[in-house]
């Protein structure tokens, strides 16, 4: 564990020792750990008085709030791979866990979330302390760490998975995620766009935004694991995110989104089960007006007929129904709350409330705006109180909002509302033309600019006619300077070298340098390319595109200086018609367990194909047979004079090997699969690497948490409590 992580643990332990009134000395699994008592009388009085919990259930509600939150995992990736991972989990881990006992106590096996489609999400009450007591559970933990790093599993809180499901994403939708970091919900949106694995470039895209520059890079980390050409990460204040334009049939048009996820900053009192700070800092109204501003900006950019999901990890009506009611009133009928009661069968939820009152941190109650003293008018606003007009209140249908209570399905507390736009907003019936900005005044004058991204990692597109020396993420178009340079070494040579099909979208290729040799080439979808070219001065882009080619100087003598990159192989594979070797399962095992195996180790068919192709770059494609993984496997690599190599990242190697039935973790108690002598060296090397990767992953995760905490402490206006997006430890 890294230095910062050790220091943080030291500080936490010191703080725990000083909180005599907040700890219990009752020993638990770990013996020696003190249990924190989660108690806040103001919180209890507030929710008792409001009556938000069904009669007779309040004690159950509070008991659930005091219990640790179960760990939940979601299987990510495209459908075919997701099914294989689910099969691996069920057959290799969950069956054995059902029979496991530790210290005389039977371990509760993971259970699927009843409301999540296709058993793609699971929860378990196993703690890290229990996991360390069993080699079998330790292997399960290593599996989760490795698959999380390779992007096939996301450790995400259960309630956080709900908003993307209610958006009803289709592959052609243009999607805006307004407050996206750290990005677990964003990953769900990307997966839904790629529901059909045979379509490398869906028509839709996701623009994922966050105001905090540091958190944007956590978002990039999440999105990169899915290797999609349809995601762009931007850095803006969501309450005044700029209006973008697109080129539609040769004319400039305003970009309206089909779907918007508005998961706003909040007090986070629904996260008490995992966030002790919430217990001490309950009843903060500082985010109330910010939430409304973000929601208003969201519906302004929503297309007529589109859906916006508003969500918080708070149970406080001031942050929930009050914001929705104010938004509906402002819309004058342009917005409508959707009835989602049948959308997630099996999910237990309470309907939204229509009456509430406010309580200050000092315990003083207000039932109406007229009672609020002028000294509190900056904190408490009229929109925070319920609508007085019964007819208007009934027309809002606030009962269609969804309140998820912790004790109903052993989750965190959560609030969700789905809005459908029926007509333009009253103040936007004549939508203004998009301004053609010549300079850097890309924001409305009332909107303070967000923190600037760091220049080293920020891709930009050049303004028309630009002659600047160096830019990041230059688009390959006839009007941009890099086009002629790359045409010579790539567009001509690579097209013939890989026999790219005529419909290959060459104009969708990006490079991040203006001059000199290009190290990597990236691809974006046609629609994102349109957005990039039309808004070069409006957006602060952090990252976009998936890497598809990397420079390899050794390849220049063979006719092409770029080799295929594994990150983009599923994007490119429909267009590549040569340099393909079809390999068997046994060939893949050789390629992934040995660094540079001799060609002779391949089976006869693959060996013959490799000999004909020569010393070139290529990809491998799995030839499906009964009993083998029922999904395509695409790999890329290099064939030398006598040896062969796969360019596949370590954790992705482990992922494919598990799908092929190969055990890649150290067999500590004879529980693993026996290995032949010929396989031993490569697999033992993989085992050692897996353990090293796990240590590095835990250190990175700890460092990310420190960065998140620092980001919140910096006082960002949009720093939100990570109700479910923040990855949880398994």
Secondary structure as UniProt FT lines:
FT   HELIX           3..18
FT   HELIX           20..22
FT   STRAND          23..24
FT   TURN            29..30
FT   STRAND          35..36
FT   HELIX           41..50
FT   TURN            55..56
FT   HELIX           58..66
FT   STRAND          71..75
FT   HELIX           79..89
FT   HELIX           90..94
FT   HELIX           95..98
FT   STRAND          101..102
FT   TURN            103..104
FT   STRAND          105..106
FT   STRAND          111..112
FT   TURN            114..115
FT   HELIX           117..119
FT   STRAND          121..124
FT   HELIX           128..131
FT   TURN            132..133
FT   HELIX           135..149
FT   TURN            150..151
FT   STRAND          153..155
FT   HELIX           158..161
FT   HELIX           162..167
FT   TURN            171..172
FT   STRAND          174..177
FT   TURN            178..179
FT   TURN            181..182
FT   HELIX           184..193
FT   TURN            197..198
FT   STRAND          205..209
FT   HELIX           213..224
FT   TURN            225..226
FT   TURN            229..230
FT   STRAND          231..234
FT   HELIX           238..240
FT   STRAND          245..248
FT   TURN            249..250
FT   STRAND          251..254
FT   STRAND          257..263
FT   HELIX           269..271
FT   TURN            272..274
FT   HELIX           276..280
FT   TURN            286..287
FT   HELIX           288..300
FT   STRAND          302..312
FT   TURN            317..320
FT   HELIX           321..331
FT   TURN            332..333
FT   STRAND          335..337
FT   TURN            341..343
FT   TURN            345..346
FT   STRAND          350..351
FT   STRAND          358..359
FT   TURN            361..362
FT   STRAND          365..366
FT   HELIX           369..371
FT   HELIX           374..376
FT   TURN            377..379
FT   HELIX           382..384
FT   HELIX           390..396
FT   HELIX           398..400
FT   STRAND          402..404
FT   HELIX           406..409
FT   STRAND          414..421
FT   HELIX           426..428
FT   TURN            445..446
FT   HELIX           455..457
FT   TURN            464..465
FT   STRAND          474..475
FT   TURN            478..479
FT   HELIX           482..486
FT   HELIX           487..491
FT   HELIX           492..497
FT   TURN            498..499
FT   TURN            502..503
FT   HELIX           506..508
FT   STRAND          509..511
FT   STRAND          520..523
FT   HELIX           526..534
FT   TURN            536..538
FT   STRAND          541..544
FT   STRAND          546..551
FT   HELIX           553..558
FT   STRAND          562..564
FT   HELIX           566..568
FT   HELIX           569..572
FT   TURN            573..575
FT   STRAND          580..583
FT   HELIX           585..593
FT   HELIX           599..601
FT   HELIX           604..613
FT   STRAND          617..622
FT   TURN            626..627
FT   STRAND          634..639
FT   STRAND          643..646
FT   HELIX           650..659
FT   TURN            660..661
FT   HELIX           677..713
FT   TURN            714..715
FT   TURN            717..718
//
